[in-house]
Amino acid sequence: MKGNGMNGNGKKDNPSLGESYFKAVKSFSKALPMLIGVVLLIGLFNAFITKEMIASVFTGNTLGDTFVGALIGSLTAGNPITSYIIGGELLDEGVSLFAVTSFMVAWVTVGTIQLPAEAAILGKRFAVIRNALSFIFAILVSILTVAIMGVIQ
């Protein structure tokens, strides 16, 4: 039963576990500088792009605003807590719920800024497909969320 990480008694070999741990630490240490760079880049971008600038690009067209919301969320990227604050401010500025919802979903799930790091760590094909699907689903989730909210109210 060699090669499967098990010894003859059906228990895991400790060297196999140790090797896995070492490989994980090594992989993380290689990715850490890139991840720190991504976090710093997102912080800089968020500092220069204000919520007023974002609100000014919405026109009132439901489908267009939904797409623009997803696009802006994809380009800016951030964490969920921040998206709630920005989403509330955008709603206060009169931006449609479609646009705000697509923005918030894309903000958290699509990562254009971190795409190079994600591609380097997880593979280019995976990163591109994941981000493209996340963008499409941000739009679909927005439409479904607003439709469900309309039924509930």
N, CA, C and O atoms as a GROMACS GRO file, in nm:
protein
  612
    1MET      N    1   0.082  -0.119   0.000
    1MET     CA    2   0.000   0.000   0.000
    1MET      C    3   0.086   0.126   0.000
    1MET      O    4   0.051   0.226   0.062
    2LYS      N    5   0.196   0.120  -0.068
    2LYS     CA    6   0.283   0.236  -0.075
    2LYS      C    7   0.226   0.339  -0.171
    2LYS      O    8   0.152   0.306  -0.263
    3GLY      N    9   0.261   0.466  -0.147
    3GLY     CA   10   0.220   0.572  -0.237
    3GLY      C   11   0.085   0.633  -0.206
    3GLY      O   12   0.045   0.732  -0.267
    4ASN      N   13   0.013   0.575  -0.109
    4ASN     CA   14  -0.118   0.633  -0.077
    4ASN      C   15  -0.118   0.704   0.057
    4ASN      O   16  -0.223   0.745   0.106
    5GLY      N   17   0.001   0.718   0.119
    5GLY     CA   18   0.009   0.788   0.246
    5GLY      C   19  -0.034   0.704   0.365
    5GLY      O   20  -0.046   0.756   0.476
    6MET      N   21  -0.057   0.574   0.344
    6MET     CA   22  -0.101   0.486   0.452
    6MET      C   23   0.006   0.381   0.476
    6MET      O   24   0.075   0.337   0.384
    7ASN      N   25   0.020   0.341   0.601
    7ASN     CA   26   0.111   0.230   0.629
    7ASN      C   27   0.031   0.100   0.624
    7ASN      O   28  -0.089   0.103   0.595
    8GLY      N   29   0.094  -0.009   0.650
    8GLY     CA   30   0.027  -0.139   0.639
    8GLY      C   31  -0.088  -0.158   0.736
    8GLY      O   32  -0.171  -0.245   0.714
    9ASN      N   33  -0.095  -0.079   0.842
    9ASN     CA   34  -0.199  -0.093   0.944
    9ASN      C   35  -0.321  -0.005   0.915
    9ASN      O   36  -0.413   0.001   0.996
   10GLY      N   37  -0.322   0.063   0.802
   10GLY     CA   38  -0.435   0.149   0.767
   10GLY      C   39  -0.428   0.287   0.830
   10GLY      O   40  -0.526   0.361   0.826
   11LYS      N   41  -0.314   0.324   0.887
   11LYS     CA   42  -0.297   0.456   0.947
   11LYS      C   43  -0.208   0.542   0.858
   11LYS      O   44  -0.127   0.489   0.782
   12LYS      N   45  -0.224   0.672   0.868
   12LYS     CA   46  -0.143   0.764   0.788
   12LYS      C   47   0.002   0.762   0.834
   12LYS      O   48   0.031   0.751   0.953
   13ASP      N   49   0.092   0.772   0.736
   13ASP     CA   50   0.233   0.786   0.769
   13ASP      C   51   0.259   0.928   0.813
   13ASP      O   52   0.216   1.022   0.747
   14ASN      N   53   0.330   0.946   0.924
   14ASN     CA   54   0.362   1.080   0.971
   14ASN      C   55   0.453   1.156   0.876
   14ASN      O   56   0.435   1.276   0.859
   15PRO      N   57   0.552   1.089   0.811
   15PRO     CA   58   0.633   1.166   0.716
   15PRO      C   59   0.550   1.226   0.604
   15PRO      O   60   0.580   1.336   0.557
   16SER      N   61   0.447   1.159   0.560
   16SER     CA   62   0.360   1.210   0.455
   16SER      C   63   0.290   1.337   0.503
   16SER      O   64   0.280   1.434   0.428
   17LEU      N   65   0.242   1.337   0.625
   17LEU     CA   66   0.176   1.454   0.682
   17LEU      C   67   0.276   1.568   0.698
   17LEU      O   68   0.244   1.684   0.671
   18GLY      N   69   0.395   1.536   0.743
   18GLY     CA   70   0.500   1.637   0.760
   18GLY      C   71   0.540   1.698   0.627
   18GLY      O   72   0.561   1.819   0.617
   19GLU      N   73   0.551   1.616   0.524
   19GLU     CA   74   0.585   1.666   0.391
   19GLU      C   75   0.476   1.759   0.338
   19GLU      O   76   0.504   1.863   0.279
   20SER      N   77   0.351   1.721   0.360
   20SER     CA   78   0.240   1.804   0.316
   20SER      C   79   0.242   1.939   0.387
   20SER      O   80   0.220   2.042   0.324
   21TYR      N   81   0.268   1.937   0.516
   21TYR     CA   82   0.275   2.061   0.594
   21TYR      C   83   0.388   2.150   0.541
   21TYR      O   84   0.369   2.270   0.523
   22PHE      N   85   0.505   2.090   0.516
   22PHE     CA   86   0.619   2.166   0.466
   22PHE      C   87   0.588   2.228   0.331
   22PHE      O   88   0.622   2.344   0.307
   23LYS      N   89   0.524   2.152   0.242
   23LYS     CA   90   0.489   2.203   0.110
   23LYS      C   91   0.388   2.318   0.121
   23LYS      O   92   0.398   2.416   0.048
   24ALA      N   93   0.293   2.305   0.211
   24ALA     CA   94   0.192   2.411   0.229
   24ALA      C   95   0.258   2.539   0.281
   24ALA      O   96   0.227   2.648   0.232
   25VAL      N   97   0.347   2.526   0.378
   25VAL     CA   98   0.416   2.644   0.432
   25VAL      C   99   0.503   2.707   0.325
   25VAL      O  100   0.507   2.830   0.313
   26LYS      N  101   0.572   2.626   0.248
   26LYS     CA  102   0.658   2.677   0.141
   26LYS      C  103   0.575   2.750   0.036
   26LYS      O  104   0.613   2.857  -0.010
   27SER      N  105   0.463   2.692  -0.002
   27SER     CA  106   0.375   2.753  -0.102
   27SER      C  107   0.318   2.886  -0.049
   27SER      O  108   0.313   2.984  -0.122
   28PHE      N  109   0.275   2.886   0.077
   28PHE     CA  110   0.222   3.009   0.137
   28PHE      C  111   0.329   3.117   0.145
   28PHE      O  112   0.300   3.234   0.118
   29SER      N  113   0.451   3.079   0.180
   29SER     CA  114   0.558   3.179   0.192
   29SER      C  115   0.593   3.238   0.055
   29SER      O  116   0.632   3.355   0.047
   30LYS      N  117   0.579   3.162  -0.052
   30LYS     CA  118   0.601   3.216  -0.186
   30LYS      C  119   0.490   3.312  -0.226
   30LYS      O  120   0.516   3.412  -0.293
   31ALA      N  121   0.368   3.282  -0.185
   31ALA     CA  122   0.252   3.363  -0.223
   31ALA      C  123   0.236   3.487  -0.135
   31ALA      O  124   0.172   3.584  -0.177
   32LEU      N  125   0.292   3.487  -0.015
   32LEU     CA  126   0.271   3.595   0.080
   32LEU      C  127   0.309   3.734   0.027
   32LEU      O  128   0.230   3.827   0.042
   33PRO      N  129   0.426   3.752  -0.035
   33PRO     CA  130   0.458   3.886  -0.087
   33PRO      C  131   0.357   3.934  -0.191
   33PRO      O  132   0.322   4.052  -0.194
   34MET      N  133   0.311   3.845  -0.276
   34MET     CA  134   0.213   3.881  -0.378
   34MET      C  135   0.081   3.918  -0.312
   34MET      O  136   0.017   4.015  -0.353
   35LEU      N  137   0.040   3.843  -0.210
   35LEU     CA  138  -0.085   3.872  -0.141
   35LEU      C  139  -0.078   4.006  -0.068
   35LEU      O  140  -0.176   4.081  -0.067
   36ILE      N  141   0.034   4.036  -0.008
   36ILE     CA  142   0.052   4.165   0.059
   36ILE      C  143   0.043   4.278  -0.042
   36ILE      O  144  -0.019   4.381  -0.015
   37GLY      N  145   0.104   4.259  -0.158
   37GLY     CA  146   0.096   4.359  -0.265
   37GLY      C  147  -0.047   4.383  -0.310
   37GLY      O  148  -0.087   4.497  -0.334
   38VAL      N  149  -0.125   4.276  -0.322
   38VAL     CA  150  -0.265   4.288  -0.363
   38VAL      C  151  -0.344   4.366  -0.259
   38VAL      O  152  -0.422   4.454  -0.294
   39VAL      N  153  -0.324   4.334  -0.132
   39VAL     CA  154  -0.396   4.404  -0.025
   39VAL      C  155  -0.360   4.553  -0.026
   39VAL      O  156  -0.448   4.638  -0.011
   40LEU      N  157  -0.233   4.584  -0.044
   40LEU     CA  158  -0.192   4.725  -0.048
   40LEU      C  159  -0.249   4.797  -0.170
   40LEU      O  160  -0.290   4.912  -0.160
   41LEU      N  161  -0.251   4.730  -0.284
   41LEU     CA  162  -0.307   4.789  -0.405
   41LEU      C  163  -0.456   4.816  -0.390
   41LEU      O  164  -0.504   4.921  -0.432
   42ILE      N  165  -0.529   4.723  -0.331
   42ILE     CA  166  -0.672   4.743  -0.307
   42ILE      C  167  -0.693   4.861  -0.213
   42ILE      O  168  -0.783   4.943  -0.234
   43GLY      N  169  -0.612   4.870  -0.110
   43GLY     CA  170  -0.622   4.983  -0.017
   43GLY      C  171  -0.600   5.116  -0.085
   43GLY      O  172  -0.673   5.212  -0.060
   44LEU      N  173  -0.498   5.124  -0.170
   44LEU     CA  174  -0.472   5.248  -0.244
   44LEU      C  175  -0.587   5.282  -0.337
   44LEU      O  176  -0.631   5.397  -0.343
   45PHE      N  177  -0.635   5.184  -0.408
   45PHE     CA  178  -0.744   5.206  -0.503
   45PHE      C  179  -0.868   5.256  -0.430
   45PHE      O  180  -0.934   5.350  -0.475
   46ASN      N  181  -0.901   5.193  -0.319
   46ASN     CA  182  -1.019   5.232  -0.242
   46ASN      C  183  -1.004   5.372  -0.182
   46ASN      O  184  -1.104   5.442  -0.162
   47ALA      N  185  -0.881   5.413  -0.154
   47ALA     CA  186  -0.859   5.546  -0.098
   47ALA      C  187  -0.882   5.655  -0.203
   47ALA      O  188  -0.925   5.765  -0.168
   48PHE      N  189  -0.854   5.626  -0.329
   48PHE     CA  190  -0.865   5.727  -0.434
   48PHE      C  191  -1.000   5.726  -0.507
   48PHE      O  192  -1.036   5.827  -0.568
   49ILE      N  193  -1.074   5.616  -0.501
   49ILE     CA  194  -1.204   5.608  -0.567
   49ILE      C  195  -1.311   5.624  -0.459
   49ILE      O  196  -1.332   5.533  -0.379
   50THR      N  197  -1.378   5.737  -0.458
   50THR     CA  198  -1.477   5.766  -0.354
   50THR      C  199  -1.614   5.714  -0.394
   50THR      O  200  -1.640   5.685  -0.510
   51LYS      N  201  -1.702   5.705  -0.296
   51LYS     CA  202  -1.839   5.660  -0.325
   51LYS      C  203  -1.913   5.761  -0.411
   51LYS      O  204  -2.002   5.723  -0.487
   52GLU      N  205  -1.878   5.888  -0.401
   52GLU     CA  206  -1.941   5.990  -0.485
   52GLU      C  207  -1.902   5.970  -0.632
   52GLU      O  208  -1.985   5.989  -0.721
   53MET      N  209  -1.777   5.932  -0.656
   53MET     CA  210  -1.731   5.906  -0.792
   53MET      C  211  -1.806   5.785  -0.850
   53MET      O  212  -1.844   5.784  -0.966
   54ILE      N  213  -1.824   5.685  -0.767
   54ILE     CA  214  -1.895   5.565  -0.811
   54ILE      C  215  -2.041   5.598  -0.840
   54ILE      O  216  -2.096   5.556  -0.942
   55ALA      N  217  -2.105   5.674  -0.751
   55ALA     CA  218  -2.247   5.708  -0.768
   55ALA      C  219  -2.271   5.791  -0.894
   55ALA      O  220  -2.379   5.784  -0.952
   56SER      N  221  -2.173   5.869  -0.937
   56SER     CA  222  -2.192   5.958  -1.052
   56SER      C  223  -2.202   5.883  -1.185
   56SER      O  224  -2.246   5.942  -1.284
   57VAL      N  225  -2.163   5.756  -1.191
   57VAL     CA  226  -2.165   5.684  -1.318
   57VAL      C  227  -2.297   5.610  -1.344
   57VAL      O  228  -2.315   5.554  -1.452
   58PHE      N  229  -2.387   5.610  -1.248
   58PHE     CA  230  -2.514   5.540  -1.266
   58PHE      C  231  -2.615   5.634  -1.331
   58PHE      O  232  -2.628   5.750  -1.291
   59THR      N  233  -2.687   5.583  -1.432
   59THR     CA  234  -2.775   5.666  -1.514
   59THR      C  235  -2.922   5.653  -1.479
   59THR      O  236  -3.000   5.742  -1.514
   60GLY      N  237  -2.963   5.547  -1.413
   60GLY     CA  238  -3.103   5.523  -1.386
   60GLY      C  239  -3.161   5.412  -1.472
   60GLY      O  240  -3.272   5.366  -1.448
   61ASN      N  241  -3.086   5.368  -1.574
   61ASN     CA  242  -3.126   5.255  -1.658
   61ASN      C  243  -3.100   5.126  -1.580
   61ASN      O  244  -2.985   5.097  -1.546
   62THR      N  245  -3.206   5.049  -1.553
   62THR     CA  246  -3.194   4.932  -1.466
   62THR      C  247  -3.089   4.833  -1.514
   62THR      O  248  -2.999   4.796  -1.439
   63LEU      N  249  -3.099   4.789  -1.640
   63LEU     CA  250  -3.005   4.690  -1.691
   63LEU      C  251  -2.864   4.747  -1.701
   63LEU      O  252  -2.766   4.681  -1.666
   64GLY      N  253  -2.855   4.870  -1.751
   64GLY     CA  254  -2.724   4.935  -1.763
   64GLY      C  255  -2.658   4.956  -1.628
   64GLY      O  256  -2.539   4.930  -1.611
   65ASP      N  257  -2.737   5.002  -1.529
   65ASP     CA  258  -2.684   5.024  -1.395
   65ASP      C  259  -2.641   4.892  -1.329
   65ASP      O  260  -2.543   4.888  -1.255
   66THR      N  261  -2.716   4.786  -1.356
   66THR     CA  262  -2.680   4.655  -1.300
   66THR      C  263  -2.545   4.611  -1.355
   66THR      O  264  -2.460   4.563  -1.280
   67PHE      N  265  -2.526   4.628  -1.486
   67PHE     CA  266  -2.399   4.592  -1.549
   67PHE      C  267  -2.286   4.681  -1.497
   67PHE      O  268  -2.178   4.631  -1.463
   68VAL      N  269  -2.311   4.812  -1.491
   68VAL     CA  270  -2.209   4.906  -1.443
   68VAL      C  271  -2.174   4.876  -1.297
   68VAL      O  272  -2.057   4.882  -1.259
   69GLY      N  273  -2.275   4.845  -1.215
   69GLY     CA  274  -2.249   4.810  -1.076
   69GLY      C  275  -2.158   4.690  -1.064
   69GLY      O  276  -2.064   4.689  -0.984
   70ALA      N  277  -2.186   4.588  -1.144
   70ALA     CA  278  -2.102   4.468  -1.142
   70ALA      C  279  -1.961   4.500  -1.193
   70ALA      O  280  -1.863   4.449  -1.139
   71LEU      N  281  -1.952   4.582  -1.294
   71LEU     CA  282  -1.823   4.618  -1.350
   71LEU      C  283  -1.738   4.696  -1.249
   71LEU      O  284  -1.620   4.667  -1.230
   72ILE      N  285  -1.799   4.795  -1.185
   72ILE     CA  286  -1.725   4.875  -1.086
   72ILE      C  287  -1.686   4.788  -0.966
   72ILE      O  288  -1.574   4.798  -0.917
   73GLY      N  289  -1.778   4.704  -0.921
   73GLY     CA  290  -1.745   4.614  -0.811
   73GLY      C  291  -1.632   4.520  -0.846
   73GLY      O  292  -1.549   4.487  -0.761
   74SER      N  293  -1.628   4.475  -0.971
   74SER     CA  294  -1.522   4.386  -1.017
   74SER      C  295  -1.387   4.455  -1.019
   74SER      O  296  -1.285   4.395  -0.986
   75LEU      N  297  -1.387   4.580  -1.058
   75LEU     CA  298  -1.260   4.653  -1.070
   75LEU      C  299  -1.208   4.702  -0.936
   75LEU      O  300  -1.087   4.713  -0.918
   76THR      N  301  -1.296   4.729  -0.842
   76THR     CA  302  -1.252   4.785  -0.714
   76THR      C  303  -1.220   4.678  -0.612
   76THR      O  304  -1.114   4.684  -0.550
   77ALA      N  305  -1.306   4.583  -0.592
   77ALA     CA  306  -1.286   4.470  -0.500
   77ALA      C  307  -1.262   4.513  -0.356
   77ALA      O  308  -1.195   4.613  -0.329
   78GLY      N  309  -1.317   4.438  -0.265
   78GLY     CA  310  -1.300   4.467  -0.124
   78GLY      C  311  -1.364   4.361  -0.038
   78GLY      O  312  -1.398   4.252  -0.084
   79ASN      N  313  -1.382   4.394   0.089
   79ASN     CA  314  -1.439   4.297   0.182
   79ASN      C  315  -1.588   4.325   0.206
   79ASN      O  316  -1.636   4.435   0.180
   80PRO      N  317  -1.660   4.226   0.254
   80PRO     CA  318  -1.805   4.240   0.271
   80PRO      C  319  -1.846   4.356   0.362
   80PRO      O  320  -1.942   4.427   0.331
   81ILE      N  321  -1.778   4.376   0.471
   81ILE     CA  322  -1.817   4.482   0.566
   81ILE      C  323  -1.815   4.618   0.495
   81ILE      O  324  -1.908   4.697   0.510
   82THR      N  325  -1.711   4.644   0.419
   82THR     CA  326  -1.700   4.771   0.347
   82THR      C  327  -1.809   4.783   0.242
   82THR      O  328  -1.861   4.892   0.219
   83SER      N  329  -1.844   4.671   0.178
   83SER     CA  330  -1.947   4.677   0.074
   83SER      C  331  -2.082   4.717   0.132
   83SER      O  332  -2.160   4.784   0.065
   84TYR      N  333  -2.112   4.676   0.254
   84TYR     CA  334  -2.239   4.713   0.316
   84TYR      C  335  -2.245   4.864   0.339
   84TYR      O  336  -2.348   4.927   0.316
   85ILE      N  337  -2.136   4.920   0.383
   85ILE     CA  338  -2.131   5.064   0.409
   85ILE      C  339  -2.144   5.141   0.279
   85ILE      O  340  -2.224   5.234   0.268
   86ILE      N  341  -2.065   5.101   0.179
   86ILE     CA  342  -2.070   5.169   0.049
   86ILE      C  343  -2.208   5.150  -0.016
   86ILE      O  344  -2.264   5.243  -0.073
   87GLY      N  345  -2.262   5.028  -0.007
   87GLY     CA  346  -2.394   5.001  -0.062
   87GLY      C  347  -2.501   5.089  -0.001
   87GLY      O  348  -2.586   5.142  -0.073
   88GLY      N  349  -2.497   5.107   0.130
   88GLY     CA  350  -2.593   5.195   0.198
   88GLY      C  351  -2.578   5.339   0.152
   88GLY      O  352  -2.678   5.408   0.131
   89GLU      N  353  -2.455   5.384   0.136
   89GLU     CA  354  -2.431   5.521   0.089
   89GLU      C  355  -2.479   5.540  -0.055
   89GLU      O  356  -2.534   5.644  -0.089
   90LEU      N  357  -2.458   5.438  -0.138
   90LEU     CA  358  -2.505   5.446  -0.277
   90LEU      C  359  -2.657   5.452  -0.283
   90LEU      O  360  -2.713   5.528  -0.362
   91LEU      N  361  -2.724   5.372  -0.200
   91LEU     CA  362  -2.870   5.378  -0.195
   91LEU      C  363  -2.917   5.516  -0.150
   91LEU      O  364  -3.014   5.569  -0.203
   92ASP      N  365  -2.846   5.575  -0.053
   92ASP     CA  366  -2.880   5.710  -0.007
   92ASP      C  367  -2.860   5.814  -0.118
   92ASP      O  368  -2.928   5.917  -0.120
   93GLU      N  369  -2.767   5.787  -0.212
   93GLU     CA  370  -2.741   5.877  -0.324
   93GLU      C  371  -2.843   5.858  -0.436
   93GLU      O  372  -2.840   5.930  -0.536
   94GLY      N  373  -2.935   5.760  -0.420
   94GLY     CA  374  -3.038   5.738  -0.520
   94GLY      C  375  -3.004   5.632  -0.624
   94GLY      O  376  -3.077   5.617  -0.722
   95VAL      N  377  -2.896   5.558  -0.604
   95VAL     CA  378  -2.858   5.452  -0.697
   95VAL      C  379  -2.956   5.336  -0.678
   95VAL      O  380  -2.995   5.306  -0.565
   96SER      N  381  -2.995   5.270  -0.787
   96SER     CA  382  -3.095   5.163  -0.780
   96SER      C  383  -3.045   5.042  -0.702
   96SER      O  384  -2.925   5.017  -0.693
   97LEU      N  385  -3.140   4.968  -0.647
   97LEU     CA  386  -3.106   4.847  -0.573
   97LEU      C  387  -3.041   4.744  -0.663
   97LEU      O  388  -2.956   4.667  -0.618
   98PHE      N  389  -3.079   4.741  -0.792
   98PHE     CA  390  -3.015   4.650  -0.888
   98PHE      C  391  -2.864   4.678  -0.894
   98PHE      O  392  -2.782   4.587  -0.882
   99ALA      N  393  -2.831   4.806  -0.913
   99ALA     CA  394  -2.691   4.845  -0.927
   99ALA      C  395  -2.613   4.820  -0.798
   99ALA      O  396  -2.500   4.771  -0.802
  100VAL      N  397  -2.672   4.854  -0.686
  100VAL     CA  398  -2.604   4.838  -0.558
  100VAL      C  399  -2.581   4.690  -0.527
  100VAL      O  400  -2.474   4.651  -0.480
  101THR      N  401  -2.682   4.607  -0.554
  101THR     CA  402  -2.667   4.464  -0.527
  101THR      C  403  -2.561   4.403  -0.617
  101THR      O  404  -2.478   4.325  -0.570
  102SER      N  405  -2.563   4.436  -0.746
  102SER     CA  406  -2.461   4.380  -0.836
  102SER      C  407  -2.323   4.431  -0.798
  102SER      O  408  -2.225   4.357  -0.807
  103PHE      N  409  -2.314   4.557  -0.756
  103PHE     CA  410  -2.187   4.612  -0.710
  103PHE      C  411  -2.135   4.534  -0.590
  103PHE      O  412  -2.018   4.494  -0.586
  104MET      N  413  -2.222   4.513  -0.491
  104MET     CA  414  -2.179   4.447  -0.368
  104MET      C  415  -2.136   4.302  -0.392
  104MET      O  416  -2.036   4.256  -0.337
  105VAL      N  417  -2.212   4.231  -0.474
  105VAL     CA  418  -2.178   4.091  -0.501
  105VAL      C  419  -2.046   4.084  -0.578
  105VAL      O  420  -1.960   4.002  -0.546
  106ALA      N  421  -2.030   4.168  -0.680
  106ALA     CA  422  -1.906   4.167  -0.758
  106ALA      C  423  -1.788   4.216  -0.675
  106ALA      O  424  -1.677   4.164  -0.689
  107TRP      N  425  -1.812   4.313  -0.588
  107TRP     CA  426  -1.708   4.368  -0.500
  107TRP      C  427  -1.641   4.257  -0.420
  107TRP      O  428  -1.520   4.256  -0.399
  108VAL      N  429  -1.724   4.162  -0.374
  108VAL     CA  430  -1.674   4.056  -0.287
  108VAL      C  431  -1.627   3.932  -0.366
  108VAL      O  432  -1.534   3.864  -0.324
  109THR      N  433  -1.691   3.903  -0.480
  109THR     CA  434  -1.662   3.776  -0.548
  109THR      C  435  -1.569   3.786  -0.668
  109THR      O  436  -1.496   3.692  -0.696
  110VAL      N  437  -1.571   3.898  -0.738
  110VAL     CA  438  -1.486   3.913  -0.857
  110VAL      C  439  -1.360   3.987  -0.814
  110VAL      O  440  -1.368   4.084  -0.739
  111GLY      N  441  -1.248   3.943  -0.861
  111GLY     CA  442  -1.123   4.006  -0.818
  111GLY      C  443  -1.032   4.042  -0.933
  111GLY      O  444  -0.930   3.976  -0.954
  112THR      N  445  -1.066   4.146  -1.008
  112THR     CA  446  -0.982   4.187  -1.120
  112THR      C  447  -0.845   4.233  -1.072
  112THR      O  448  -0.744   4.203  -1.134
  113ILE      N  449  -0.842   4.306  -0.962
  113ILE     CA  450  -0.716   4.357  -0.910
  113ILE      C  451  -0.624   4.242  -0.868
  113ILE      O  452  -0.504   4.246  -0.893
  114GLN      N  453  -0.681   4.142  -0.804
  114GLN     CA  454  -0.599   4.031  -0.758
  114GLN      C  455  -0.589   3.916  -0.857
  114GLN      O  456  -0.537   3.810  -0.825
  115LEU      N  457  -0.640   3.937  -0.980
  115LEU     CA  458  -0.637   3.832  -1.082
  115LEU      C  459  -0.495   3.780  -1.110
  115LEU      O  460  -0.477   3.658  -1.119
  116PRO      N  461  -0.394   3.866  -1.125
  116PRO     CA  462  -0.260   3.812  -1.149
  116PRO      C  463  -0.210   3.722  -1.035
  116PRO      O  464  -0.147   3.618  -1.059
  117ALA      N  465  -0.238   3.761  -0.912
  117ALA     CA  466  -0.196   3.678  -0.798
  117ALA      C  467  -0.273   3.547  -0.796
  117ALA      O  468  -0.216   3.441  -0.773
  118GLU      N  469  -0.403   3.555  -0.821
  118GLU     CA  470  -0.486   3.434  -0.823
  118GLU      C  471  -0.442   3.341  -0.935
  118GLU      O  472  -0.438   3.219  -0.917
  119ALA      N  473  -0.410   3.397  -1.051
  119ALA     CA  474  -0.365   3.315  -1.164
  119ALA      C  475  -0.232   3.248  -1.133
  119ALA      O  476  -0.210   3.132  -1.169
  120ALA      N  477  -0.142   3.320  -1.066
  120ALA     CA  478  -0.012   3.264  -1.032
  120ALA      C  479  -0.025   3.151  -0.931
  120ALA      O  480   0.051   3.053  -0.936
  121ILE      N  481  -0.119   3.164  -0.839
  121ILE     CA  482  -0.133   3.064  -0.733
  121ILE      C  483  -0.220   2.948  -0.777
  121ILE      O  484  -0.187   2.832  -0.751
  122LEU      N  485  -0.333   2.977  -0.842
  122LEU     CA  486  -0.432   2.873  -0.873
  122LEU      C  487  -0.437   2.834  -1.021
  122LEU      O  488  -0.505   2.738  -1.057
  123GLY      N  489  -0.366   2.906  -1.104
  123GLY     CA  490  -0.367   2.878  -1.248
  123GLY      C  491  -0.449   2.981  -1.323
  123GLY      O  492  -0.554   3.025  -1.277
  124LYS      N  493  -0.398   3.019  -1.441
  124LYS     CA  494  -0.462   3.124  -1.521
  124LYS      C  495  -0.603   3.086  -1.564
  124LYS      O  496  -0.696   3.165  -1.551
  125ARG      N  497  -0.619   2.965  -1.616
  125ARG     CA  498  -0.749   2.922  -1.666
  125ARG      C  499  -0.854   2.925  -1.555
  125ARG      O  500  -0.964   2.977  -1.574
  126PHE      N  501  -0.819   2.869  -1.440
  126PHE     CA  502  -0.912   2.866  -1.327
  126PHE      C  503  -0.950   3.008  -1.286
  126PHE      O  504  -1.067   3.038  -1.265
  127ALA      N  505  -0.850   3.096  -1.273
  127ALA     CA  506  -0.874   3.232  -1.226
  127ALA      C  507  -0.965   3.309  -1.322
  127ALA      O  508  -1.056   3.380  -1.279
  128VAL      N  509  -0.941   3.295  -1.452
  128VAL     CA  510  -1.022   3.367  -1.551
  128VAL      C  511  -1.166   3.314  -1.552
  128VAL      O  512  -1.261   3.392  -1.553
  129ILE      N  513  -1.181   3.182  -1.552
  129ILE     CA  514  -1.316   3.124  -1.553
  129ILE      C  515  -1.392   3.159  -1.426
  129ILE      O  516  -1.510   3.194  -1.432
  130ARG      N  517  -1.324   3.151  -1.310
  130ARG     CA  518  -1.391   3.183  -1.183
  130ARG      C  519  -1.437   3.328  -1.181
  130ARG      O  520  -1.548   3.357  -1.138
  131ASN      N  521  -1.352   3.419  -1.227
  131ASN     CA  522  -1.388   3.561  -1.226
  131ASN      C  523  -1.499   3.592  -1.327
  131ASN      O  524  -1.589   3.671  -1.298
  132ALA      N  525  -1.494   3.531  -1.444
  132ALA     CA  526  -1.600   3.553  -1.544
  132ALA      C  527  -1.734   3.502  -1.493
  132ALA      O  528  -1.835   3.572  -1.506
  133LEU      N  529  -1.735   3.383  -1.436
  133LEU     CA  530  -1.860   3.329  -1.381
  133LEU      C  531  -1.909   3.413  -1.263
  133LEU      O  532  -2.029   3.436  -1.249
  134SER      N  533  -1.818   3.459  -1.180
  134SER     CA  534  -1.857   3.544  -1.067
  134SER      C  535  -1.919   3.674  -1.115
  134SER      O  536  -2.014   3.723  -1.055
  135PHE      N  537  -1.867   3.730  -1.224
  135PHE     CA  538  -1.924   3.853  -1.279
  135PHE      C  539  -2.066   3.828  -1.330
  135PHE      O  540  -2.158   3.904  -1.300
  136ILE      N  541  -2.083   3.722  -1.406
  136ILE     CA  542  -2.215   3.688  -1.460
  136ILE      C  543  -2.314   3.662  -1.347
  136ILE      O  544  -2.427   3.710  -1.350
  137PHE      N  545  -2.270   3.586  -1.247
  137PHE     CA  546  -2.359   3.554  -1.135
  137PHE      C  547  -2.388   3.677  -1.049
  137PHE      O  548  -2.494   3.683  -0.986
  138ALA      N  549  -2.297   3.774  -1.044
  138ALA     CA  550  -2.325   3.898  -0.970
  138ALA      C  551  -2.446   3.968  -1.031
  138ALA      O  552  -2.531   4.020  -0.959
  139ILE      N  553  -2.452   3.970  -1.163
  139ILE     CA  554  -2.566   4.032  -1.232
  139ILE      C  555  -2.693   3.952  -1.208
  139ILE      O  556  -2.798   4.008  -1.176
  140LEU      N  557  -2.685   3.820  -1.223
  140LEU     CA  558  -2.802   3.735  -1.203
  140LEU      C  559  -2.852   3.740  -1.059
  140LEU      O  560  -2.973   3.748  -1.035
  141VAL      N  561  -2.761   3.737  -0.964
  141VAL     CA  562  -2.799   3.743  -0.822
  141VAL      C  563  -2.866   3.878  -0.793
  141VAL      O  564  -2.962   3.884  -0.716
  142SER      N  565  -2.815   3.983  -0.852
  142SER     CA  566  -2.875   4.115  -0.832
  142SER      C  567  -3.020   4.117  -0.881
  142SER      O  568  -3.109   4.164  -0.810
  143ILE      N  569  -3.042   4.068  -1.000
  143ILE     CA  570  -3.178   4.067  -1.057
  143ILE      C  571  -3.271   3.981  -0.973
  143ILE      O  572  -3.383   4.021  -0.943
  144LEU      N  573  -3.224   3.862  -0.935
  144LEU     CA  574  -3.307   3.773  -0.853
  144LEU      C  575  -3.334   3.832  -0.715
  144LEU      O  576  -3.445   3.821  -0.663
  145THR      N  577  -3.234   3.894  -0.656
  145THR     CA  578  -3.252   3.954  -0.522
  145THR      C  579  -3.357   4.063  -0.525
  145THR      O  580  -3.446   4.066  -0.440
  146VAL      N  581  -3.347   4.152  -0.622
  146VAL     CA  582  -3.445   4.261  -0.631
  146VAL      C  583  -3.583   4.208  -0.663
  146VAL      O  584  -3.682   4.258  -0.611
  147ALA      N  585  -3.590   4.106  -0.749
  147ALA     CA  586  -3.721   4.045  -0.782
  147ALA      C  587  -3.783   3.981  -0.656
  147ALA      O  588  -3.903   3.997  -0.631
  148ILE      N  589  -3.703   3.911  -0.581
  148ILE     CA  590  -3.753   3.848  -0.457
  148ILE      C  591  -3.795   3.954  -0.356
  148ILE      O  592  -3.897   3.939  -0.289
  149MET      N  593  -3.717   4.059  -0.346
  149MET     CA  594  -3.752   4.168  -0.254
  149MET      C  595  -3.884   4.232  -0.295
  149MET      O  596  -3.963   4.273  -0.209
  150GLY      N  597  -3.910   4.241  -0.426
  150GLY     CA  598  -4.036   4.296  -0.476
  150GLY      C  599  -4.154   4.207  -0.440
  150GLY      O  600  -4.263   4.258  -0.412
  151VAL      N  601  -4.134   4.077  -0.439
  151VAL     CA  602  -4.240   3.984  -0.405
  151VAL      C  603  -4.266   3.989  -0.254
  151VAL      O  604  -4.381   3.982  -0.210
  152ILE      N  605  -4.161   4.000  -0.175
  152ILE     CA  606  -4.174   4.000  -0.028
  152ILE      C  607  -4.246   4.125   0.019
  152ILE      O  608  -4.327   4.118   0.111
  153GLN      N  609  -4.219   4.239  -0.044
  153GLN     CA  610  -4.276   4.365   0.005
  153GLN      C  611  -4.416   4.379  -0.037
  153GLN      O  612  -4.481   4.479  -0.005
   0.00000   0.00000   0.00000
